[in-house]
Amino acid sequence: MIRRSVTAFLVVLVLAGLTTTGVTESQTATPGKGVEILVDVNAAGGKINRNIFGQFAEHLGTGIYEGVWVGPDSKIPNTRGIRNDVVTALKALKVPNVRWPGGCFADEYHWRKGIGPVNARTLTLNPNWGGVIEPNSFGTHEFMDFLEQIGSEAFLSVNVGSGTPQEAAEWLEYLTTNQPTTLAKERAANGHPTPYKIAYLGIGNESWDCGGNMTPEYYLRQLTIYSRFVRNFNPDQQDPSRRMLRIAVGPGGDGPRWTAWTDVIMKAWQQHTWSWDMEGLSLHNYTVVRWPPAYKSVGFAEKEYAEILKSTLEMDGIIKTHSAIMDKYDPEKKIALVVDEWGAWYAQLPGTKPGFLAQQNSLRDALLAALNLNIFARHAERVRMANIAQMVNVLQAMILTEKEKMVLTPTYHVFRMYVPFQDATFVPVSFEAGQYAHEDVTLPRVDAVAAKDTGGALWLAVTNLDPTRPADVVVRMTGLSAKSATGETLTAPAVDSVNTFAAPKTVEPRPISGQVQGNGVMITVPPKSVTVVSVK
Ligand code: AHR
């Protein structure tokens, strides 16, 4: 678990770090002034990997049990035990990958307890998260079935902390071999004769903390062993373009402890021999302001809105810090930086079970999600994967469920609106962000990213952080006249507006379009909003 605090010094650094590739920031913009965004269509850059829209589903609270898995005998409509309403909602997000089974849970997970007849599975404990009983009913086959139902790929975290290389190697053999080994026959007997595809392999989780309190040097020894022996045998994954990517445990923030971690792993990778390798380095960074999480997820004032957004913008500086170390050892950017845990971590909702990390999800979280997705897009060449924590009912979730009820959160809507950015080509934009200030917190007033989708259409995402002033955004394209901008905008009456089971549509996108103005298009984006438009 991350323990971080924000000092005034860091706050200054964050502000300084806001000027990112293709974005210029003015500290003097006039209140109410419009914002001109110049889209440099001729300077399209790298691919925004669809994997940055990945999700994280841990055995934690009601994230899996209730949120995804209700069992085949449940009255809640399901397919082989997996909730139909949740599957339908997730399909619309085109979720590229799901990280599972943890988190801290992964380093105490023993896969053999989650296969075979469901009624005969061992009951174990989940000491990290409330000490509740883990029924193991959602195991390997159920996870792979869930992925198939939503159309996603597997990102498995293997147990390094309390497991062995043999246990992890056997799990991968069970999943992926097409040869008639005893493990493959067992997989077939459990209902899946053909090998599964495992696209991504996380070698441990937070091995510097809940994953085993390891030093970087000790973890490096584990990494070299696991990366050598945990093999993927799927014949369709032997081609280098389809090979399983191995992701090493990386840092949990910035500061000397974390830069040292990145340095040790990347330096060793630069000198690695044929016998081990990795393709990604993970980064965990939650928006929490200070530990333990105390900010409320609902019922907060503008001060907390501004502070949380300021804190979330630190992501850019943290990525820059670790990218610089990675560039030193890997100038060709072969190793991806994988932000496989990110999002807002607030105080648990009153009355919910300790350790279940249940929180509401407000309009503020929608803006927070957009700001982070924009940061990842600007770092597209290095950040090629990210996983928001977490998918259902836990931390900054897409979906909340209560028995048979389900509600889509503001964060869900942002992920749905950003679908055109999946695998799109990054297009640089320049604009004067202006300022939004509240008490001692100063933030950029707007943020924007653009991309060309796989069909060649141009998309622009604009976030207006200012909770009271709309922004007149004039979009101009280099060398071309913009004639229309149509899409959706997401806002709500208050910064802490939420969707509830009783009122599920308080924060919902609505159509927006712009008007031609000279050789550009003018769109008035509402205060505290996220807007995504297609520009023609
Ligand atoms: O997402 C909740 C927890 O946060 C994860 O289990 C752990 O990896 C991190 O500390």
Boltz pocket constraint, residues with backbone or C-beta under 6 A from the ligand:
constraints:
  - pocket:
      binder: B
      contacts: [[A, 1], [A, 2], [A, 58], [A, 102], [A, 103], [A, 104], [A, 105], [A, 205], [A, 206], [A, 341], [A, 389], [A, 390], [A, 395]]
      max_distance: 6.0
